[in-house]
Amino acid sequence: MSIQMLLVLVALVLFSTLMLNTYNILLDQSASIYDNMYYLQGQKIADKYFQKIEADLLGNPPAFYFSQIKAYYSNITETETVNNLIYNINLNSTYCDSLGNTSGAGVDTLYQKMDIRINCLSTSSDTLYIGTKNYPFSKIFINRGF
Amino acid sequence: MSSILDVLGAMITGSIILLMMFSALFNIQVISYNTQLQISLSQMSEDLITGRKIGNDHYLGLESFLSRVGAGVPDSLAIIEATSTSFKFLGRSNTSSAISTYYFVQKAASSPLYVYKDDMVNHISGPFWLADPLSLTYYDENENPTLNIADIRSIKVDITFLYNTYRSDIDKKLIKHNIVFWKYFKNLYL
């Protein structure tokens, strides 16, 4: 085999490595974009629960009393399937003060903080966390007297 | 003779390598273009749902329209029509405005989604071409699906937007973006 042919083969191998690397980067980017779509969907799901609780607390009398919301959403897990992807949702409500602090002298039954964290399977088959234990989606609800 | 064979061999090998290079580069271009489209589609979808600002003009999103269901209207009159592909309701934009009729509709499976306000001929938003038919699901106070207008308290909107991909003759597929959102009609809870 001539030296030229060997050089061509070496060039081919080097070029293939470059191409593989480029493909890999592109596919990583695609996976990242799909994961972001799941993040967005996860936010919509969290918003659904916040809306539902707000609606349940409206009315005179409301569909659910303030203390019932606190009791029901005490570290419960629900699931929501969107586009064949299962989202596992954890909801936890705790009494807090007006700033959302769940411990301290200001905590009473006037306010409650709802924390939502969600996880699902990402495109790379890892678990995708949408809101975590330390950084969940949170909203503070006030007791309107019911 | 051997030189000619060498030249021919080099030409064939070189051509194959060049073909591989161009093919690979073209594929990379297609993938990156489609990825870009996917990002644009997600952005457009979010603009449509939550609203957007272009220059000094604010365009309301579907969620904003849906939050007006029953605003300033007796509960029994709030919803006029509720099917899986259309939703017509009454509501006010603010406390001083007149009551308006809003209509979300996909008239046929192959038709786009339009949004009308008062004038049922000239749309205020759309057309939005969807990959799958619009899917609207209504729920009562206890989260049970219902089509009984008097019982409706919330809606689940399932939309799949689409773009045509890079070229129609190769890698023919649609870029899709499916999003589901919920809206609770708080005016009907009061």
Contacts between the chains, C-beta under 8 A, distances in Angstrom:
chain1	res1	chain2	res2	distance
A	4	B	10	7.5
A	5	B	13	7.9
A	8	B	13	6.0
A	8	B	14	8.0
A	8	B	17	7.3
A	11	B	17	7.7
A	12	B	17	6.2
A	15	B	17	7.7
A	15	B	21	6.9
A	19	B	24	4.9
A	19	B	28	8.0
A	22	B	28	5.8
A	23	B	28	7.1
A	23	B	31	7.9
A	26	B	28	6.4
A	26	B	31	5.0
A	26	B	32	6.1
A	26	B	35	7.0
A	27	B	31	7.9
A	29	B	32	8.0
A	29	B	35	5.9
A	30	B	31	7.3
A	30	B	35	5.5
A	30	B	38	7.7
A	33	B	35	6.2
A	33	B	38	5.5
A	33	B	39	6.0
A	33	B	42	7.5
A	36	B	42	7.3
A	37	B	42	5.9
A	37	B	177	6.9
A	37	B	179	8.0
A	40	B	42	6.9
A	40	B	46	6.9
A	40	B	179	7.0
A	41	B	179	6.5
A	41	B	180	6.8
A	44	B	179	6.9
A	44	B	180	6.4
A	44	B	181	4.5
A	44	B	182	7.2
A	47	B	181	7.3
A	47	B	182	7.4
A	48	B	181	7.5
A	48	B	182	4.0
A	51	B	154	7.8
A	51	B	182	6.6
A	51	B	183	7.1
A	51	B	184	4.3
A	51	B	186	7.9
A	52	B	154	7.5
A	52	B	182	7.9
A	52	B	184	5.9
A	54	B	184	7.2
A	54	B	186	6.7
A	55	B	153	7.2
A	55	B	154	7.4
A	55	B	184	4.1
A	55	B	185	7.8
A	55	B	186	5.3
A	55	B	189	4.8
A	56	B	189	7.7
A	58	B	186	5.9
A	58	B	189	4.2
A	58	B	190	5.6
A	59	B	189	5.2
A	59	B	190	6.1
A	62	B	189	8.0
A	63	B	141	6.1
A	63	B	189	7.1
A	82	B	178	7.5
A	82	B	180	4.8
A	83	B	178	4.6
A	83	B	180	7.4
